[in-house]
Amino acid sequence: MKKPSPSALIPEKYLHRTFEIGVILKGIDGVLEVLGGGLLLALSPSRITSLFLALTRPELAEDPNDRIAHLLLHASHGLTAYSRHFLAAYLLSHGIVKIVLVVELLRRRLWAYPASIVVFTLFIVYQLYHLSHVYSTSMVVLTVLDVGVVLLTWHEYRFFRRQPGLLRELHKG
């Protein structure tokens, strides 16, 4: 296959950078999920409620009707031992899977592209299922971003399968 000119790689370079940014954001999300899952396991329900009270107090003093602060407080009061362990397991498993896939994508492991597409698509399906029961603007934003990452991952995979030597070209300059 003929090697494209450097000017033909410019749009590809921007798509590649966007892919890298999206993947890094997925990695940060994974780290936050692992931290959150760990905290849920490490803290008692009363400590979690106290922590949420301390975190939301300044916001509620400024805006007593803050919906997010009230949602966090409501969620912390409703934590049972079962829901806490389930949520911790969910966050830890999601976070660890995301971190592993992100690391392997950034290392450009070819197997990680289709694996990530499948796993992230399954996450999207679950998020859509969740949204069908409970609307959440943040979940909509997360789902849209996840769809973008899946599409960019698919594009990267197809591009590098067709042009395996061009990875170095995209990383120059």
N, C-alpha and C positions, 0 to 999 in steps of 0.2 A: 504494500500500500504506500502511496506517495506521501511524503512528509509535508504537512501544511506549512505555509509561510508563517514567519513570526507574527505578522499582522492578523492572520487568521486565528492565532492563539489568544489574542487579547480578550475576546468575549469568554473563551474557555477559562482563562486565568481568573476572571471575575467570578465565574460560576464556581470554580475550584475554591477560591477564597471564601465565598459565601458558604460553600459546603463545610469548609474547615471551621468557620465561625459557628455554624449550626451544630456541628458535632461537638465542639468545645462546650457550647451551652448545654447540650445533652449531658455531657460529662459533669458539668457543674451541678445540674439537676440531680444526677445520680449520686454525687457526693452529698448533697443536701438531704436526699432521701435516706442515705445510710446514716447520716448524723441524726436525722429525725427519728428513724427507727431505733437507733441506739439509745437516744434519750427516752423514748417511750418505754424501753425495757429497763433502763437504769433508774427512772424516777417513779415514785409511787403516784397514784392518781391525785392525792391531795397536793403533792409537790408540783405536779403538772398544772393543776388549777391555780395554785399560788403563783407559779411562773407566768401563766397567762394573765392573771390579774395584774401582776407587776408590769408586764409588757403592754397591756391595754390601758392601764390607768391614765397615763399622760394623754393618750389619744382621746379617751372618753372625757377627760377634763376639758380638752380643747373643743371636741365635738361630741356631745352626749348621744347623738343619734348615729354615730359611725357604725355602719352595717358590718364591716369586716371585724371590728373589735367585738361587737356583740355576737357575731357568728363564732369567733374563736372562744369566747367565754362559754357560750352555749355548748359548743363541742367538748370543751374541757370538763364541764359539769356532767356530760352524758357518758363519760368514759367508764366502762365496766372493765373488769379484768379480762374478759374474753375479747371485747372490742379493742382494748389496748394491745393485747398480744397479736390479734389478727392484723391490726394496722401496722404494728412493728414488723411482723413477718412480711407483709405486703411491701412496705417501704424498703426494708433491707433487701428482699429478693429483687425488686425492681431496680434499686440503686446499684446493687452488685452487678446485675446483668448489663445495665447501661454502662457502667464504668469499664467492664471487660470489653464490651463491643466498641466503645469509644477509643480505648487504648489501641485495640487491634485495627480500627479504621485509620487512626492517626499513624500507625506503623505500616499502613498500606497493605495489610494482609488480605489477599484476594477473597478468601473464604468469608471474611467479616462483612463484606458488602451484602451478599444475599442473606446472610444470617441476620444482619441488622435490619434489612428491609422487612423480613418476616417478623422479627420480634417487635420492631417499632410499629408495624402495621397491626399486630395483635394488641399492642397497647392502645392504638387509636381506636380499634373496634371496641375495646373495653370502655374507653373514655366516651365514645358515642353512646354505648349502652347506658353508662352512668348519666350522661346528659339527657337521655330519654326519660329518666326518672326525676332528676334534680338538675335544674338549670343553674349554671355557674359561668359567669363571664370569664373568670380566670381559666376554667376548664376549656371553654371555647377557644381562647387565645392559645393555650397550651396545645390543643388538638390541631389548630391551624399551623402552628409552628412545627409540630411533629409531622404533619403531612408534607410541609416544605422540606424537612430534613429527609424524609423517605424519598421524595422526588429527586432531590439533589444527590442522594446516595445512589439511586438507580442510574441517574445520568453519569455520575463518576464511574460506576462499575462498567457501564456500556462503553464509555469513552476509553477507559484504560484497557478494556478487553480488545477494542479495535486498534488502539494506538499505544501498545505497552511501553514504548520508549519515550513517550511524550511527557511522562511524569516529571522527568528532570527539567524539561523545558518550562513547565508551568512553575517550577520552584525557583527559577532563575530571577534575580532582580526583584 
